[in-house]
Amino acid sequence: MMRTSSAPVGELLSIVQERHDVRQAIIGLGGTANCDAGLGMVLYMARFKVHMPQIVGLYDAGVPLLAHAGKPSP
């Protein structure tokens, strides 16, 4: 079984933040190899106290990860 995580994105943001004064990060989301909804990234950043004021996620699919209560996912 292959295990994937978005934790390396958090590590990359940590490295960039150490070297530059970053106020915003724009991250492309998507792909089928990873579906942790960015949790690995958030946990990495929390663990190592990475400060990133604003993160913007870009995506190309309109399918929600979780359906609304009582409604089927499209």
PDB file of N, CA, C and O in Angstrom, chain B, residues numbered from 101:
ATOM      1  N   MET B 101       0.832  -1.168   0.000  1.00  0.00           N
ATOM      2  CA  MET B 101       0.000   0.000   0.000  1.00  0.00           C
ATOM      3  C   MET B 101       0.892   1.252   0.000  1.00  0.00           C
ATOM      4  O   MET B 101       1.850   1.346   0.766  1.00  0.00           O
ATOM      5  N   MET B 102       0.560   2.188  -0.859  1.00  0.00           N
ATOM      6  CA  MET B 102       1.305   3.447  -0.926  1.00  0.00           C
ATOM      7  C   MET B 102       0.650   4.455   0.021  1.00  0.00           C
ATOM      8  O   MET B 102      -0.573   4.593   0.048  1.00  0.00           O
ATOM      9  N   ARG B 103       1.471   5.147   0.788  1.00  0.00           N
ATOM     10  CA  ARG B 103       0.960   6.185   1.687  1.00  0.00           C
ATOM     11  C   ARG B 103       1.513   7.526   1.230  1.00  0.00           C
ATOM     12  O   ARG B 103       2.707   7.670   0.966  1.00  0.00           O
ATOM     13  N   THR B 104       0.632   8.488   1.143  1.00  0.00           N
ATOM     14  CA  THR B 104       1.051   9.825   0.726  1.00  0.00           C
ATOM     15  C   THR B 104       0.549  10.851   1.724  1.00  0.00           C
ATOM     16  O   THR B 104      -0.363  10.583   2.507  1.00  0.00           O
ATOM     17  N   SER B 105       1.148  12.011   1.688  1.00  0.00           N
ATOM     18  CA  SER B 105       0.769  13.081   2.611  1.00  0.00           C
ATOM     19  C   SER B 105       1.162  14.415   2.001  1.00  0.00           C
ATOM     20  O   SER B 105       2.061  14.484   1.163  1.00  0.00           O
ATOM     21  N   SER B 106       0.490  15.463   2.422  1.00  0.00           N
ATOM     22  CA  SER B 106       0.855  16.811   1.991  1.00  0.00           C
ATOM     23  C   SER B 106       1.887  17.436   2.927  1.00  0.00           C
ATOM     24  O   SER B 106       2.193  18.621   2.798  1.00  0.00           O
ATOM     25  N   ALA B 107       2.432  16.653   3.875  1.00  0.00           N
ATOM     26  CA  ALA B 107       3.436  17.167   4.810  1.00  0.00           C
ATOM     27  C   ALA B 107       4.648  17.787   4.099  1.00  0.00           C
ATOM     28  O   ALA B 107       5.153  18.803   4.576  1.00  0.00           O
ATOM     29  N   PRO B 108       5.140  17.228   2.979  1.00  0.00           N
ATOM     30  CA  PRO B 108       6.268  17.876   2.296  1.00  0.00           C
ATOM     31  C   PRO B 108       5.963  19.297   1.823  1.00  0.00           C
ATOM     32  O   PRO B 108       6.881  20.107   1.694  1.00  0.00           O
ATOM     33  N   VAL B 109       4.707  19.612   1.564  1.00  0.00           N
ATOM     34  CA  VAL B 109       4.344  20.987   1.198  1.00  0.00           C
ATOM     35  C   VAL B 109       4.579  21.897   2.398  1.00  0.00           C
ATOM     36  O   VAL B 109       5.082  23.010   2.244  1.00  0.00           O
ATOM     37  N   GLY B 110       4.221  21.436   3.583  1.00  0.00           N
ATOM     38  CA  GLY B 110       4.493  22.203   4.797  1.00  0.00           C
ATOM     39  C   GLY B 110       5.981  22.388   5.018  1.00  0.00           C
ATOM     40  O   GLY B 110       6.425  23.457   5.437  1.00  0.00           O
ATOM     41  N   GLU B 111       6.759  21.334   4.735  1.00  0.00           N
ATOM     42  CA  GLU B 111       8.217  21.429   4.867  1.00  0.00           C
ATOM     43  C   GLU B 111       8.781  22.448   3.878  1.00  0.00           C
ATOM     44  O   GLU B 111       9.648  23.247   4.233  1.00  0.00           O
ATOM     45  N   LEU B 112       8.296  22.420   2.653  1.00  0.00           N
ATOM     46  CA  LEU B 112       8.739  23.384   1.640  1.00  0.00           C
ATOM     47  C   LEU B 112       8.401  24.813   2.066  1.00  0.00           C
ATOM     48  O   LEU B 112       9.232  25.712   1.939  1.00  0.00           O
ATOM     49  N   LEU B 113       7.192  25.024   2.568  1.00  0.00           N
ATOM     50  CA  LEU B 113       6.806  26.356   3.038  1.00  0.00           C
ATOM     51  C   LEU B 113       7.696  26.805   4.194  1.00  0.00           C
ATOM     52  O   LEU B 113       8.034  27.983   4.303  1.00  0.00           O
ATOM     53  N   SER B 114       8.070  25.867   5.049  1.00  0.00           N
ATOM     54  CA  SER B 114       8.963  26.181   6.161  1.00  0.00           C
ATOM     55  C   SER B 114      10.324  26.663   5.661  1.00  0.00           C
ATOM     56  O   SER B 114      10.858  27.652   6.164  1.00  0.00           O
ATOM     57  N   ILE B 115      10.878  25.975   4.685  1.00  0.00           N
ATOM     58  CA  ILE B 115      12.181  26.346   4.109  1.00  0.00           C
ATOM     59  C   ILE B 115      12.096  27.719   3.453  1.00  0.00           C
ATOM     60  O   ILE B 115      12.970  28.563   3.651  1.00  0.00           O
ATOM     61  N   VAL B 116      11.044  27.937   2.676  1.00  0.00           N
ATOM     62  CA  VAL B 116      10.878  29.226   1.995  1.00  0.00           C
ATOM     63  C   VAL B 116      10.738  30.349   3.016  1.00  0.00           C
ATOM     64  O   VAL B 116      11.330  31.416   2.856  1.00  0.00           O
ATOM     65  N   GLN B 117       9.954  30.106   4.066  1.00  0.00           N
ATOM     66  CA  GLN B 117       9.733  31.138   5.082  1.00  0.00           C
ATOM     67  C   GLN B 117      11.027  31.479   5.819  1.00  0.00           C
ATOM     68  O   GLN B 117      11.227  32.630   6.205  1.00  0.00           O
ATOM     69  N   GLU B 118      11.911  30.496   6.022  1.00  0.00           N
ATOM     70  CA  GLU B 118      13.195  30.758   6.677  1.00  0.00           C
ATOM     71  C   GLU B 118      14.089  31.661   5.838  1.00  0.00           C
ATOM     72  O   GLU B 118      14.863  32.448   6.382  1.00  0.00           O
ATOM     73  N   ARG B 119      13.985  31.549   4.518  1.00  0.00           N
ATOM     74  CA  ARG B 119      14.892  32.254   3.616  1.00  0.00           C
ATOM     75  C   ARG B 119      14.335  33.570   3.076  1.00  0.00           C
ATOM     76  O   ARG B 119      15.100  34.435   2.648  1.00  0.00           O
ATOM     77  N   HIS B 120      13.028  33.727   3.090  1.00  0.00           N
ATOM     78  CA  HIS B 120      12.403  34.912   2.488  1.00  0.00           C
ATOM     79  C   HIS B 120      11.261  35.407   3.378  1.00  0.00           C
ATOM     80  O   HIS B 120      10.709  34.643   4.171  1.00  0.00           O
ATOM     81  N   ASP B 121      10.920  36.659   3.246  1.00  0.00           N
ATOM     82  CA  ASP B 121       9.776  37.219   3.959  1.00  0.00           C
ATOM     83  C   ASP B 121       8.529  36.977   3.123  1.00  0.00           C
ATOM     84  O   ASP B 121       8.150  37.816   2.305  1.00  0.00           O
ATOM     85  N   VAL B 122       7.899  35.844   3.327  1.00  0.00           N
ATOM     86  CA  VAL B 122       6.734  35.452   2.537  1.00  0.00           C
ATOM     87  C   VAL B 122       5.472  35.851   3.280  1.00  0.00           C
ATOM     88  O   VAL B 122       5.303  35.534   4.458  1.00  0.00           O
ATOM     89  N   ARG B 123       4.591  36.547   2.584  1.00  0.00           N
ATOM     90  CA  ARG B 123       3.322  36.967   3.197  1.00  0.00           C
ATOM     91  C   ARG B 123       2.142  36.165   2.680  1.00  0.00           C
ATOM     92  O   ARG B 123       1.080  36.135   3.301  1.00  0.00           O
ATOM     93  N   GLN B 124       2.337  35.508   1.529  1.00  0.00           N
ATOM     94  CA  GLN B 124       1.255  34.727   0.948  1.00  0.00           C
ATOM     95  C   GLN B 124       1.845  33.579   0.147  1.00  0.00           C
ATOM     96  O   GLN B 124       2.853  33.746  -0.539  1.00  0.00           O
ATOM     97  N   ALA B 125       1.216  32.415   0.236  1.00  0.00           N
ATOM     98  CA  ALA B 125       1.620  31.263  -0.562  1.00  0.00           C
ATOM     99  C   ALA B 125       0.424  30.820  -1.392  1.00  0.00           C
ATOM    100  O   ALA B 125      -0.680  30.664  -0.870  1.00  0.00           O
ATOM    101  N   ILE B 126       0.648  30.621  -2.671  1.00  0.00           N
ATOM    102  CA  ILE B 126      -0.395  30.123  -3.563  1.00  0.00           C
ATOM    103  C   ILE B 126      -0.007  28.695  -3.924  1.00  0.00           C
ATOM    104  O   ILE B 126       1.044  28.458  -4.519  1.00  0.00           O
ATOM    105  N   ILE B 127      -0.862  27.751  -3.560  1.00  0.00           N
ATOM    106  CA  ILE B 127      -0.557  26.337  -3.707  1.00  0.00           C
ATOM    107  C   ILE B 127      -1.569  25.696  -4.647  1.00  0.00           C
ATOM    108  O   ILE B 127      -2.777  25.862  -4.476  1.00  0.00           O
ATOM    109  N   GLY B 128      -1.074  24.964  -5.639  1.00  0.00           N
ATOM    110  CA  GLY B 128      -1.932  24.209  -6.545  1.00  0.00           C
ATOM    111  C   GLY B 128      -2.338  22.902  -5.889  1.00  0.00           C
ATOM    112  O   GLY B 128      -1.483  22.099  -5.515  1.00  0.00           O
ATOM    113  N   LEU B 129      -3.629  22.689  -5.748  1.00  0.00           N
ATOM    114  CA  LEU B 129      -4.149  21.468  -5.140  1.00  0.00           C
ATOM    115  C   LEU B 129      -4.649  20.542  -6.227  1.00  0.00           C
ATOM    116  O   LEU B 129      -5.115  20.996  -7.272  1.00  0.00           O
ATOM    117  N   GLY B 130      -4.557  19.271  -5.992  1.00  0.00           N
ATOM    118  CA  GLY B 130      -5.123  18.330  -6.950  1.00  0.00           C
ATOM    119  C   GLY B 130      -4.257  17.103  -7.115  1.00  0.00           C
ATOM    120  O   GLY B 130      -3.245  16.934  -6.435  1.00  0.00           O
ATOM    121  N   GLY B 131      -4.666  16.266  -8.015  1.00  0.00           N
ATOM    122  CA  GLY B 131      -3.975  15.006  -8.232  1.00  0.00           C
ATOM    123  C   GLY B 131      -4.647  13.900  -7.445  1.00  0.00           C
ATOM    124  O   GLY B 131      -5.365  14.157  -6.478  1.00  0.00           O
ATOM    125  N   THR B 132      -4.415  12.693  -7.857  1.00  0.00           N
ATOM    126  CA  THR B 132      -5.075  11.569  -7.196  1.00  0.00           C
ATOM    127  C   THR B 132      -4.177  10.870  -6.192  1.00  0.00           C
ATOM    128  O   THR B 132      -4.647  10.000  -5.459  1.00  0.00           O
ATOM    129  N   ALA B 133      -2.902  11.220  -6.136  1.00  0.00           N
ATOM    130  CA  ALA B 133      -1.990  10.531  -5.226  1.00  0.00           C
ATOM    131  C   ALA B 133      -2.185  10.958  -3.784  1.00  0.00           C
ATOM    132  O   ALA B 133      -1.808  10.225  -2.870  1.00  0.00           O
ATOM    133  N   ASN B 134      -2.755  12.104  -3.565  1.00  0.00           N
ATOM    134  CA  ASN B 134      -2.881  12.605  -2.200  1.00  0.00           C
ATOM    135  C   ASN B 134      -4.271  13.181  -1.982  1.00  0.00           C
ATOM    136  O   ASN B 134      -4.712  14.060  -2.723  1.00  0.00           O
ATOM    137  N   CYS B 135      -4.939  12.694  -0.987  1.00  0.00           N
ATOM    138  CA  CYS B 135      -6.281  13.203  -0.690  1.00  0.00           C
ATOM    139  C   CYS B 135      -6.440  13.398   0.815  1.00  0.00           C
ATOM    140  O   CYS B 135      -7.417  12.937   1.406  1.00  0.00           O
ATOM    141  N   ASP B 136      -5.473  14.085   1.437  1.00  0.00           N
ATOM    142  CA  ASP B 136      -5.580  14.334   2.875  1.00  0.00           C
ATOM    143  C   ASP B 136      -6.101  15.742   3.156  1.00  0.00           C
ATOM    144  O   ASP B 136      -6.087  16.193   4.302  1.00  0.00           O
ATOM    145  N   ALA B 137      -6.557  16.429   2.124  1.00  0.00           N
ATOM    146  CA  ALA B 137      -7.152  17.767   2.248  1.00  0.00           C
ATOM    147  C   ALA B 137      -6.202  18.784   2.881  1.00  0.00           C
ATOM    148  O   ALA B 137      -6.648  19.755   3.493  1.00  0.00           O
ATOM    149  N   GLY B 138      -4.898  18.563   2.737  1.00  0.00           N
ATOM    150  CA  GLY B 138      -3.916  19.499   3.281  1.00  0.00           C
ATOM    151  C   GLY B 138      -3.603  19.293   4.754  1.00  0.00           C
ATOM    152  O   GLY B 138      -2.853  20.071   5.344  1.00  0.00           O
ATOM    153  N   LEU B 139      -4.172  18.248   5.357  1.00  0.00           N
ATOM    154  CA  LEU B 139      -3.966  18.013   6.786  1.00  0.00           C
ATOM    155  C   LEU B 139      -2.489  17.782   7.113  1.00  0.00           C
ATOM    156  O   LEU B 139      -1.997  18.282   8.124  1.00  0.00           O
ATOM    157  N   GLY B 140      -1.781  17.032   6.272  1.00  0.00           N
ATOM    158  CA  GLY B 140      -0.353  16.799   6.510  1.00  0.00           C
ATOM    159  C   GLY B 140       0.431  18.097   6.535  1.00  0.00           C
ATOM    160  O   GLY B 140       1.314  18.279   7.373  1.00  0.00           O
ATOM    161  N   MET B 141       0.108  19.005   5.612  1.00  0.00           N
ATOM    162  CA  MET B 141       0.759  20.313   5.559  1.00  0.00           C
ATOM    163  C   MET B 141       0.488  21.100   6.838  1.00  0.00           C
ATOM    164  O   MET B 141       1.411  21.653   7.436  1.00  0.00           O
ATOM    165  N   VAL B 142      -0.769  21.150   7.256  1.00  0.00           N
ATOM    166  CA  VAL B 142      -1.151  21.906   8.446  1.00  0.00           C
ATOM    167  C   VAL B 142      -0.478  21.336   9.690  1.00  0.00           C
ATOM    168  O   VAL B 142       0.021  22.091  10.525  1.00  0.00           O
ATOM    169  N   LEU B 143      -0.461  20.009   9.821  1.00  0.00           N
ATOM    170  CA  LEU B 143       0.167  19.386  10.987  1.00  0.00           C
ATOM    171  C   LEU B 143       1.663  19.644  11.016  1.00  0.00           C
ATOM    172  O   LEU B 143       2.230  19.887  12.082  1.00  0.00           O
ATOM    173  N   TYR B 144       2.312  19.595   9.852  1.00  0.00           N
ATOM    174  CA  TYR B 144       3.748  19.885   9.792  1.00  0.00           C
ATOM    175  C   TYR B 144       4.008  21.321  10.239  1.00  0.00           C
ATOM    176  O   TYR B 144       4.894  21.580  11.053  1.00  0.00           O
ATOM    177  N   MET B 145       3.228  22.245   9.698  1.00  0.00           N
ATOM    178  CA  MET B 145       3.421  23.655  10.014  1.00  0.00           C
ATOM    179  C   MET B 145       3.143  23.929  11.491  1.00  0.00           C
ATOM    180  O   MET B 145       3.824  24.756  12.099  1.00  0.00           O
ATOM    181  N   ALA B 146       2.164  23.258  12.074  1.00  0.00           N
ATOM    182  CA  ALA B 146       1.866  23.437  13.496  1.00  0.00           C
ATOM    183  C   ALA B 146       2.988  22.850  14.356  1.00  0.00           C
ATOM    184  O   ALA B 146       3.395  23.450  15.351  1.00  0.00           O
ATOM    185  N   ARG B 147       3.475  21.696  13.971  1.00  0.00           N
ATOM    186  CA  ARG B 147       4.522  21.024  14.749  1.00  0.00           C
ATOM    187  C   ARG B 147       5.804  21.848  14.802  1.00  0.00           C
ATOM    188  O   ARG B 147       6.447  21.945  15.848  1.00  0.00           O
ATOM    189  N   PHE B 148       6.171  22.442  13.663  1.00  0.00           N
ATOM    190  CA  PHE B 148       7.417  23.189  13.597  1.00  0.00           C
ATOM    191  C   PHE B 148       7.206  24.696  13.696  1.00  0.00           C
ATOM    192  O   PHE B 148       8.126  25.480  13.463  1.00  0.00           O
ATOM    193  N   LYS B 149       5.979  25.090  14.046  1.00  0.00           N
ATOM    194  CA  LYS B 149       5.638  26.504  14.260  1.00  0.00           C
ATOM    195  C   LYS B 149       6.013  27.389  13.070  1.00  0.00           C
ATOM    196  O   LYS B 149       6.630  28.442  13.230  1.00  0.00           O
ATOM    197  N   VAL B 150       5.633  26.944  11.889  1.00  0.00           N
ATOM    198  CA  VAL B 150       5.866  27.717  10.666  1.00  0.00           C
ATOM    199  C   VAL B 150       4.791  28.792  10.585  1.00  0.00           C
ATOM    200  O   VAL B 150       3.600  28.491  10.665  1.00  0.00           O
ATOM    201  N   HIS B 151       5.204  30.029  10.429  1.00  0.00           N
ATOM    202  CA  HIS B 151       4.248  31.133  10.338  1.00  0.00           C
ATOM    203  C   HIS B 151       4.049  31.506   8.864  1.00  0.00           C
ATOM    204  O   HIS B 151       4.981  31.958   8.199  1.00  0.00           O
ATOM    205  N   MET B 152       2.852  31.316   8.375  1.00  0.00           N
ATOM    206  CA  MET B 152       2.514  31.673   7.002  1.00  0.00           C
ATOM    207  C   MET B 152       1.195  32.424   7.064  1.00  0.00           C
ATOM    208  O   MET B 152       0.145  31.799   7.213  1.00  0.00           O
ATOM    209  N   PRO B 153       1.218  33.751   6.953  1.00  0.00           N
ATOM    210  CA  PRO B 153       0.006  34.538   7.160  1.00  0.00           C
ATOM    211  C   PRO B 153      -1.183  34.156   6.289  1.00  0.00           C
ATOM    212  O   PRO B 153      -2.306  34.096   6.788  1.00  0.00           O
ATOM    213  N   GLN B 154      -0.970  33.896   5.007  1.00  0.00           N
ATOM    214  CA  GLN B 154      -2.108  33.608   4.137  1.00  0.00           C
ATOM    215  C   GLN B 154      -1.729  32.523   3.145  1.00  0.00           C
ATOM    216  O   GLN B 154      -0.707  32.622   2.466  1.00  0.00           O
ATOM    217  N   ILE B 155      -2.560  31.480   3.062  1.00  0.00           N
ATOM    218  CA  ILE B 155      -2.359  30.414   2.094  1.00  0.00           C
ATOM    219  C   ILE B 155      -3.587  30.377   1.198  1.00  0.00           C
ATOM    220  O   ILE B 155      -4.717  30.304   1.680  1.00  0.00           O
ATOM    221  N   VAL B 156      -3.356  30.426  -0.108  1.00  0.00           N
ATOM    222  CA  VAL B 156      -4.423  30.368  -1.099  1.00  0.00           C
ATOM    223  C   VAL B 156      -4.278  29.055  -1.852  1.00  0.00           C
ATOM    224  O   VAL B 156      -3.207  28.755  -2.379  1.00  0.00           O
ATOM    225  N   GLY B 157      -5.342  28.278  -1.905  1.00  0.00           N
ATOM    226  CA  GLY B 157      -5.326  27.015  -2.636  1.00  0.00           C
ATOM    227  C   GLY B 157      -6.040  27.158  -3.971  1.00  0.00           C
ATOM    228  O   GLY B 157      -7.155  27.678  -4.031  1.00  0.00           O
ATOM    229  N   LEU B 158      -5.405  26.702  -5.035  1.00  0.00           N
ATOM    230  CA  LEU B 158      -6.007  26.710  -6.368  1.00  0.00           C
ATOM    231  C   LEU B 158      -6.355  25.274  -6.746  1.00  0.00           C
ATOM    232  O   LEU B 158      -5.564  24.360  -6.513  1.00  0.00           O
ATOM    233  N   TYR B 159      -7.521  25.077  -7.323  1.00  0.00           N
ATOM    234  CA  TYR B 159      -7.914  23.736  -7.735  1.00  0.00           C
ATOM    235  C   TYR B 159      -8.673  23.804  -9.046  1.00  0.00           C
ATOM    236  O   TYR B 159      -9.160  24.862  -9.447  1.00  0.00           O
ATOM    237  N   ASP B 160      -8.766  22.654  -9.711  1.00  0.00           N
ATOM    238  CA  ASP B 160      -9.406  22.634 -11.026  1.00  0.00           C
ATOM    239  C   ASP B 160     -10.637  21.730 -11.077  1.00  0.00           C
ATOM    240  O   ASP B 160     -11.154  21.460 -12.161  1.00  0.00           O
ATOM    241  N   ALA B 161     -11.106  21.267  -9.947  1.00  0.00           N
ATOM    242  CA  ALA B 161     -12.278  20.396  -9.930  1.00  0.00           C
ATOM    243  C   ALA B 161     -13.317  20.961  -8.978  1.00  0.00           C
ATOM    244  O   ALA B 161     -12.978  21.500  -7.925  1.00  0.00           O
ATOM    245  N   GLY B 162     -14.575  20.838  -9.349  1.00  0.00           N
ATOM    246  CA  GLY B 162     -15.643  21.355  -8.519  1.00  0.00           C
ATOM    247  C   GLY B 162     -16.310  20.294  -7.673  1.00  0.00           C
ATOM    248  O   GLY B 162     -17.457  20.473  -7.263  1.00  0.00           O
ATOM    249  N   VAL B 163     -15.627  19.195  -7.399  1.00  0.00           N
ATOM    250  CA  VAL B 163     -16.208  18.116  -6.613  1.00  0.00           C
ATOM    251  C   VAL B 163     -15.791  18.286  -5.158  1.00  0.00           C
ATOM    252  O   VAL B 163     -14.597  18.296  -4.858  1.00  0.00           O
ATOM    253  N   PRO B 164     -16.755  18.420  -4.252  1.00  0.00           N
ATOM    254  CA  PRO B 164     -16.396  18.603  -2.843  1.00  0.00           C
ATOM    255  C   PRO B 164     -15.825  17.322  -2.247  1.00  0.00           C
ATOM    256  O   PRO B 164     -16.196  16.218  -2.645  1.00  0.00           O
ATOM    257  N   LEU B 165     -14.918  17.488  -1.289  1.00  0.00           N
ATOM    258  CA  LEU B 165     -14.356  16.337  -0.592  1.00  0.00           C
ATOM    259  C   LEU B 165     -15.426  15.667   0.259  1.00  0.00           C
ATOM    260  O   LEU B 165     -15.504  14.440   0.319  1.00  0.00           O
ATOM    261  N   LEU B 166     -16.243  16.474   0.912  1.00  0.00           N
ATOM    262  CA  LEU B 166     -17.330  15.960   1.750  1.00  0.00           C
ATOM    263  C   LEU B 166     -18.643  16.555   1.287  1.00  0.00           C
ATOM    264  O   LEU B 166     -18.721  17.743   0.974  1.00  0.00           O
ATOM    265  N   ALA B 167     -19.674  15.728   1.246  1.00  0.00           N
ATOM    266  CA  ALA B 167     -20.992  16.219   0.841  1.00  0.00           C
ATOM    267  C   ALA B 167     -21.644  16.971   1.993  1.00  0.00           C
ATOM    268  O   ALA B 167     -21.294  16.755   3.154  1.00  0.00           O
ATOM    269  N   HIS B 168     -22.587  17.850   1.681  1.00  0.00           N
ATOM    270  CA  HIS B 168     -23.355  18.552   2.709  1.00  0.00           C
ATOM    271  C   HIS B 168     -24.251  17.530   3.411  1.00  0.00           C
ATOM    272  O   HIS B 168     -24.662  16.539   2.808  1.00  0.00           O
ATOM    273  N   ALA B 169     -24.541  17.772   4.652  1.00  0.00           N
ATOM    274  CA  ALA B 169     -25.378  16.870   5.438  1.00  0.00           C
ATOM    275  C   ALA B 169     -26.716  16.642   4.741  1.00  0.00           C
ATOM    276  O   ALA B 169     -27.410  17.595   4.387  1.00  0.00           O
ATOM    277  N   GLY B 170     -27.064  15.406   4.552  1.00  0.00           N
ATOM    278  CA  GLY B 170     -28.352  15.047   3.962  1.00  0.00           C
ATOM    279  C   GLY B 170     -28.397  15.127   2.443  1.00  0.00           C
ATOM    280  O   GLY B 170     -29.427  14.813   1.848  1.00  0.00           O
ATOM    281  N   LYS B 171     -27.320  15.533   1.806  1.00  0.00           N
ATOM    282  CA  LYS B 171     -27.308  15.643   0.348  1.00  0.00           C
ATOM    283  C   LYS B 171     -26.228  14.726  -0.223  1.00  0.00           C
ATOM    284  O   LYS B 171     -25.118  14.677   0.307  1.00  0.00           O
ATOM    285  N   PRO B 172     -26.537  14.011  -1.283  1.00  0.00           N
ATOM    286  CA  PRO B 172     -25.507  13.159  -1.886  1.00  0.00           C
ATOM    287  C   PRO B 172     -24.419  13.983  -2.571  1.00  0.00           C
ATOM    288  O   PRO B 172     -24.679  15.079  -3.067  1.00  0.00           O
ATOM    289  N   SER B 173     -23.218  13.454  -2.594  1.00  0.00           N
ATOM    290  CA  SER B 173     -22.118  14.119  -3.276  1.00  0.00           C
ATOM    291  C   SER B 173     -22.353  14.051  -4.778  1.00  0.00           C
ATOM    292  O   SER B 173     -22.766  13.001  -5.269  1.00  0.00           O
ATOM    293  N   PRO B 174     -22.104  15.140  -5.545  1.00  0.00           N
ATOM    294  CA  PRO B 174     -22.372  15.120  -6.998  1.00  0.00           C
ATOM    295  C   PRO B 174     -21.452  14.158  -7.731  1.00  0.00           C
ATOM    296  O   PRO B 174     -21.545  14.023  -8.951  1.00  0.00           O
TER     297      PRO B 174
END
